[in-house]
Amino acid sequence: MTKYKLITILAALLLLLPAYSQKRKTIAQPAPTPEELAHQEKIASMTANTEKVMFIDSMVVAKADFLSHYTLNAEAGRIARYQDQFKSNRHPDCYIYLNALGNKCFLAQQNNEGIINLYSSEIVGNKWTRPAKLRGINDDRAFSLVNYPYMMGDGSTFYFSAQGGDGLGGYDIYTTTMDESGNRFLRPVNIGMPFNSEANDYMYVIDEYNNIGWFASDRNQPEGMVCIYVFVPSSVRQTYDPARYTPEEISRFARISDITLTWDDELLLGQALARLKLASGFKQQQATGRAFAFVVNDDATYYTPEDFRVASNRQQFRELLTLQARLQALDKALGKARDYYVSAKGDERQELADEILASEKKRQEIIDDIRTAEKHIRNTENIYLSKNK
C-alpha cells in the first residue's frame, strides 16, 4: 500500500470517528449513502494534498464590509461590490474586479432564476459595453452560483468562487487560465485545501506588488461574520510531506486551526509582516499611484524612482525592479519544470534535470545581484542624506 493511499484511508477514518463514538450512546446510525461516501473520500483526498502555506494574519470582520480589509495595491486593480461600482440597486450579492487602468471589468450578475454567472465589460467611447458571459467557466452549468472574480497581472490567470461542481460545500475557490486564442478560459480547477472547506470560501486575491494574498471564509464563524486570512503566495505549489507530518497535523493545516503552526521560517515571516504593515499603512498613498516601497532607513521610505536623492540610484532602482520581476518569472518556470520532471522519463528527464540545475544557478545569481543592488542603493542614499541634513 502506498503512503498516499494510507494517508487517504487514515484521514477518512478520522472524519468518521465522531459517528462511531456516538454509536455507543445511541442506536446504530444508517450506513452512509454512496454520495456521502464519495464526499468523505473527496475531503480525505484533499486533506492529504493540502498545500503548504504560511498565513501571516487573520481577522474576523463583518461580512458587510469585508472588502475594506483588503489592502490591495492600486497597480493590482480594484475589487468592489457590484452596487458600489455601478451605483445600482441591482445584483446586491455580486462582486466585480476592475483592472488598474479602469477600462476593463470582470463582474458577477444574477438572472431572474437566481443563477449568478461571470461576465466581462470594457469601456468603449466612455461607456461600458454590454456584459459578455465568460466562455469556458460555466458553459456546462455545473455551478449554480459563480462570483468573486479576480484577474492576475498577467491578464490570463483568473480566480473566482462558485457553488456546485466538484466543490466541498458552499462557495469554493477555483482558478483557470485564458487559452492561447484569448477567447475562452480553460476548465476551472478547485485550488483545494487549506483555502477551501465545507463552508463558504471566496474572494481569493494576490497582490503581486507586495507579494501578499487574501481570502475570506465563514468557517467556524457566526452569522454575518467572516474571517479574512492573509498569506504569503508561492509560485510553486508544495504539499506537506507525510514522512514529516502525521495525518492529524496535516488535517490541522487543512482546517487552518492555528496560523502560528505555519510559521516555520522566521525570516520569511518577518519580511511578509513588514510588507503587510507597509501595504496597510500606505494604502491611501498607494491609491494615488505609489506602487513600491523601498526602505532606506528608519526615517526614510521611497515609493517611486523619482524619490531617490542620488540621481544614479533612480535608474538602479528601475533595474532592481526588473531583477525582481525576472526572479519571479524564473521561479514560476522552475516550478513547472519540477512538476513535469516527476513524470518525465529517459533523455527528457535528463534534459530537464540539466535545465533545472542551470536555472537554479541563474536564480542564485539574480538573488545575489538583487542583494548587491539593494545594498548599494541604500548605502549611497544614506551617505547623501547624512551629508545634507
N, C-alpha and C positions, 0 to 999 in steps of 0.2 A: 504494500500500500504506500502511495507517495505521501510526502509530507503535506502537500496541498489538500489531498483528499482527507487526510487525518484531521487537519485543521478545520475543514468544512464540516466534517461529522461532529467534532467536538463543539464547534460553535452552534450547530443546530441543536445538539443536546443541551447546551446551556440555555438556549431560548425556550426549550420545552420543560426545564426544571420546575418553574412555578406551577405548571399544570400538574406535574407528577406529585409535587408536595401537597397539593390540595386534595388529591385523591384519598389521602388518609383521613381527611376531615369531612369530606362529603362523598356523595355517591360517585361512581366512575363517570368521567367525562366522555362525551361522544367522541368517536375517532375523528381526527382531522379530515376534512374534505380534500380531494385532490388539489383544489385551488389553494387551500390553506397550506398544504404541504409544499406546493410549488413556491408559495410566497416565503415560507420559512427557509427553504433551500436558497432562494434568491438572497435573502438577508444574510444567511450564513456565508454564501459565496462572496458577497460584497464586503462583509466584515473581514474575512480572511485577506481581502485585497485592498484594505484601507490604505489610502495614500498618506505618506509621511508628510506632515505639515506642521510648521511652527506657528502657533497662534500667539500673538503678542498682546492682545487685549480683547475684552468682551464687555458689552454694556447692555443692560436691559432698559428699553425705552418704550414709549407709547408708539404703537404701530402708525397712528395718525400722522406722526411727523418723523418717522424713522429715517427718511432720506436726508434730513438736516444733519445727521451724524456721519455722513459720508463726506470726508474732506477731499474730494476728487479734484485733481489739478485741472485748471481750465483748459490746458492743452490736450487733455484726455476726453474732452467733451462734457456733456451735462446729462444728468438723469433727473426726471421730474414726473409728477402726476400729469396725466393727460389733461385734466381740467385746468391745472395751473399753467401749462404750456400754451394751450389754445383758448384760454379764457372762456370755457364752455361748461355747461352743466351736464353734458353727455359723458358716457363712459366713466363713471365715478371710480371704478375699481381698476382702471387701466393705467399703464405707465409708458413712458417714452424715453428714448435715448436720442440726444441731439449732438451731432458731431461738433468739433472745435470751431469750424468755420461757420456753423449755424445755418448751413444751407441744405443739410440732409438729415432726415429724421426716421428712426425706426419706432413704430408705435403699435400699441395694442388697441383693438376696438371690439366691442361686444355687439353681436347682432340681436335681432328680436327673439331668437330662440335661446338666448343666454350663452351662446358659444363665443369665446374670446379667441381671436387669432391675431397674428402679427402682420403688419403692413409696412411699406416704406413710402416716403414722400419727399419731394425736393422742391426748392424754391425756383420757380421759373417766372420771370417777369414780375418779381416782387410778390408772387403769390405761391402758396403751397399747391403742388399738384394733387390730383385725386389719389388717395392712398391705394397702392397696389399690393395685393396679398403676396407675401414672401413665398416663393416657389421652393418646394423640397422639404419644408419643415413640417407641414401638417397636411400634405396632399392626400394621404390615406385616411385622414380624420381620426387617427389613433388617439389624439389628445382632445379633450373636451374644452380645456382652458389653456391658452398659450399667452404668456405675459412676461413682464420684466426684461425687456431686451437690453443688450449691451454689446457694442461692436468695439473690438480692439483696434489699436492704432494702425495695424497692417491693412485694415479695410476688408479683411477676409474672415478672421476668426470671430465667431459670434456666439454669445451666451444668451440663454433665456431660461425661463422656468415654465413647467407645464404640469397639468394633471392628466392622469391616464397613461396610456402606453405601457412601458415597462418600468414605471416608477414604483417606489416603495410605499407611497401613500401621500396624499396631499400634493402640494407642489414639489417637484424635483427639479434640480438644475441640470441643464443639458448644454452641450457645446456642439458646434458644427462649423464647417468652413465653406466658403464660396467655391464652386467648381471653376475650372480653368476658363470657361466661357464667360463667367461672371453673370450668368443669367439665373442661376438657381443654387440653393445650398445642398450640400451632401447630407446623407442620412444622419440625423442627430444622435449623439452618444450621451448616455447618462454618465455624469462625471463621478458618480459613486460616493462612498464614504471617505472622510467624515463630513463632507459638505451636504450630503443627503441623508434623510432619516424618514421615519414613518409619519412625521409631522410635515408642516409646510416650510420649505427651504427655497429662498429666492433672492433676487437682485444681487447676483454674483458680479462683482466689478473688480477689475485690476487696473490700478494706476501705474502705468509703466514708467512714468517720470519720477515717481517717488518709490517705486517697487514695493507697493503696499496693496493688499487686496481686502475686500469686504464681502460679506454676505449676511443675510438676515434669516432667522429661524424662529418659529414659535414653539419649538420643542421644549417641554417642561416649563412653559410659561402660562400665566393666567390669561384669560380672555382680554384681548385688546393690547397685549404687550408682546414684544419680540426681543430677541437677543441678537445684537449685531456682533459678529465675530470679525476681528481684524487679524490678518495672517500675512506671512511672507510668501509671495508667489515663487514658484520654481519652474524653470524651463524644462526640467526633466522630472517625469513622474516616478517617484520611488515608493515602494511599499515597505511595511515593517517585516524584518527578517524573522521568520518563525523559529530560527535557531537561537535567536537572541531574546525574543519576547514570547511570553505564554499566550494562549488563546484569550485568557481573561484580560491580560494587559492590552492586547490588540483590540479587544472589544471596548475597553475604556477609551482608547484613542478614537475608535469609530464613533462613539457617542459624544466625544468631547466632554468627558466627565470632569476634567480639570485641565485648564490650558497650561498650567505650570508643568504638567507632565511632558509637554512638548519642548521645554526649554533645555535642550541638550547641547547648545552651542552658545556660550556666553557672549562671544564676540559678535556673532550674527544677531543675537537678541538685542544687544546694546545698540548696534548700528540701526536696526529696524525701529527700535523705540525712539531713537534720535530723529529718524526720518518722519515718523508719525508725529512727533512733537512739532517739528518744523511745518509739516503739512497742516496740522491743526492750528498752529499759532499764526501762520501766514496765509490762511485760507482767503481772507479778504484781499490781500495783496496779489495772490495768485490769480484771482478773478480779473485783475487788471492787466494780466499778461506776464507776470513773473513766474517763469516755468521751472527755474532751477535754484538751488541753494548751495552755495559754496562757503563753508565756514573758514574764515581767515584766522580769527582768534575769538576769544570770549565776547568781545565787543563789536566785532565786525563780521557780517554775513552778506555776501553778494548774491544777486539774483540774475543778472544779465552780464554779458561780456563788457558792456559799457560801464559797469560799476567798478572795474579794476582801475586802480590809480596808476599802475605801471603799464604803459601803452603796449609793450610787447606781450604782456600777460593776457590781453584781450584775445589775441589770435591763439595763444597757447590754450586758453580756456575752451575755445571752439574746437581745437584739436583734441582736447581732453574729452569733450562730449562725443566726438567721433570715435575715439578709442573705446569709450564705454558702450556705444552702440555696436561696435564691431564685436566686443566681448559678448554682448547679449545674443547677437546673431550666431556667433560661433558656438555658444552654449546650447542653443536650440538645435543646431546642426549635429553637434556631438550627441545630444540626447537621442535624436532619430537614428544616428549611426549605431549607437549602443543597443537600441531596441531591435534593430534589424540584424545585428551581429548574432543575437541569440538563435535565430532560425537559419542563418546563412551556413553554407557548407563548402568544403573544399577550397578551391582557389579564391572564390568570392569571399570566404571567411578570412583568408589570409590577407587579401587586399584591404578588406575592411579594418582588420587589426592594424595594418600599416598606416592607414588613413587616420584611425583614431589616435594612434601614438603621435603622429605628426601634428594632428590638431591639438592634442593635449600640450605638446611642446610649444606650439604657437600661442595657445591660451595663456600659458605661464609668461611668455614674452610680453603679451599685451598687458597682463596684470602688472608686471614689473614696470612697463612703460607708464601705466596709469599712476602707479605709486610715485615714480620719479617726477612725473609732470605735476602731480598734486603738491609734492614737497617743494619743488622749485617755485611754483606759483605762490604758495603760502609763505615761503621764506622771503622772497623778493618783495611781496606786498607788506609783510611785517616790517622789513627794513625801511621801506619807504614811509610807512605810517609812523614809525618811531622817530624818523628824522623830520617829519612835517607835522608834528603835533600842534 
